Amino acid sequence: MKRILIIDDEDILEIFNIIFQDAGYNVVVSNHSETAEHIHEIGPDLVILDIRITGSDKTGGQICAEIKEKFKNARLPVVLISGETDISHIAKKCGADGYIAKPFDIEHVLTQITRILD
């Protein structure tokens, strides 16, 4: 079973937890950016990361770039999620494998995540 780590604000975490568990994924959720420092122990197959995480010193783009650098020899896809208008630019700049613009369509999100994980 594929494991998805989601780092976002609390309200979105509940929604994503339900969506991805119903789709058959093992889901780990966190509303703390520091969780990214424990990716090796969590062992996700994919990381979904908000660009703005409440209380974080770093942006999702910065955390994405750190994950990509740290795991450059492993295939660990990162997908950014945000309501930012320039999300595609931020995703490209940090090396993300994709992005989800808020507001989002649940079917589109599931299709995109399934495609990346396959």
C-alpha positions as CSV (number, residue, x, y, z in Angstrom):
1,M,0.0,0.0,0.0
2,K,1.4,3.4,-1.0
3,R,2.0,5.9,1.7
4,I,1.2,9.6,1.3
5,L,2.6,12.3,3.6
6,I,0.4,15.4,3.6
7,I,1.7,18.6,5.3
8,D,-1.0,21.3,5.3
9,D,-3.3,23.2,7.5
10,E,-5.7,21.3,9.7
11,D,-8.9,21.8,7.7
12,I,-7.5,20.4,4.4
13,L,-5.8,17.5,6.3
14,E,-9.1,16.1,7.3
15,I,-10.5,16.2,3.8
16,F,-7.3,14.7,2.2
17,N,-7.1,12.0,4.9
18,I,-10.7,10.8,4.0
19,I,-10.1,11.1,0.2
20,F,-6.9,9.2,0.1
21,Q,-7.8,6.5,2.7
22,D,-11.0,5.8,0.7
23,A,-8.8,5.5,-2.4
24,G,-6.8,2.8,-0.6
25,Y,-3.7,4.8,0.4
26,N,-1.9,4.8,3.8
27,V,-2.1,8.4,4.8
28,V,0.2,10.3,7.3
29,V,-1.0,13.9,8.0
30,S,0.8,16.7,9.7
31,N,0.2,20.5,10.2
32,H,3.9,21.1,11.1
33,S,6.6,21.8,8.5
34,E,9.1,20.1,10.8
35,T,7.6,16.8,9.8
36,A,9.6,17.1,6.6
37,E,12.7,16.6,8.6
38,H,11.5,13.1,9.5
39,I,10.7,11.9,6.0
40,H,13.3,9.1,6.3
41,E,11.4,7.6,9.3
42,I,8.0,8.1,7.8
43,G,8.9,6.6,4.4
44,P,6.3,8.1,2.2
45,D,5.9,7.3,-1.5
46,L,4.7,10.8,-2.1
47,V,4.6,14.1,-0.3
48,I,1.8,16.7,-0.6
49,L,2.9,20.0,0.7
50,D,1.1,23.3,1.2
51,I,3.1,26.4,0.1
52,R,2.0,28.3,3.2
53,I,2.0,26.4,6.5
54,T,0.8,28.2,9.5
55,G,3.6,28.8,12.0
56,S,6.3,27.7,9.7
57,D,9.5,29.6,9.2
58,K,9.9,28.1,5.7
59,T,7.6,28.1,2.7
60,G,6.4,24.9,1.0
61,G,8.6,25.8,-1.9
62,Q,11.7,25.9,0.3
63,I,10.8,22.6,2.0
64,C,10.2,21.0,-1.4
65,A,13.6,22.1,-2.6
66,E,15.2,20.7,0.6
67,I,13.4,17.4,0.1
68,K,14.4,17.2,-3.6
69,E,18.1,17.9,-2.6
70,K,18.1,15.5,0.3
71,F,16.4,12.6,-1.6
72,K,17.9,13.4,-5.1
73,N,18.9,9.7,-5.5
74,A,15.5,8.4,-4.5
75,R,12.3,8.8,-6.4
76,L,10.3,10.8,-3.9
77,P,7.6,12.9,-5.7
78,V,6.5,16.1,-4.1
79,V,3.2,17.8,-5.1
80,L,2.6,21.4,-3.9
81,I,-0.9,22.6,-3.0
82,S,-1.9,26.3,-2.8
83,G,-4.3,29.0,-3.6
84,E,-1.3,31.1,-4.8
85,T,-1.7,32.4,-8.3
86,D,1.9,31.6,-9.3
87,I,1.8,28.0,-7.9
88,S,3.0,26.6,-11.3
89,H,6.1,28.8,-11.2
90,I,6.8,28.0,-7.5
91,A,6.4,24.2,-8.3
92,K,8.8,24.4,-11.2
93,K,11.3,26.5,-9.3
94,C,11.6,24.0,-6.4
95,G,11.5,20.9,-8.5
96,A,8.0,19.7,-7.5
97,D,6.5,16.8,-9.5
98,G,3.2,18.6,-9.8
99,Y,0.8,21.0,-8.1
100,I,-2.8,21.3,-7.0
101,A,-4.4,24.7,-7.2
102,K,-7.0,25.6,-4.6
103,P,-10.0,25.3,-4.9
104,F,-9.5,21.8,-6.3
105,D,-11.7,19.1,-7.8
106,I,-11.4,15.8,-5.8
107,E,-11.5,13.6,-8.9
108,H,-8.7,15.7,-10.6
109,V,-6.6,15.4,-7.4
110,L,-7.0,11.6,-7.2
111,T,-6.2,11.2,-10.9
112,Q,-3.1,13.4,-10.6
113,I,-1.8,11.6,-7.5
114,T,-2.5,8.1,-8.9
115,R,-0.6,9.1,-12.1
116,I,2.4,10.3,-10.2
117,L,2.5,7.2,-8.0
118,D,2.2,4.7,-10.9
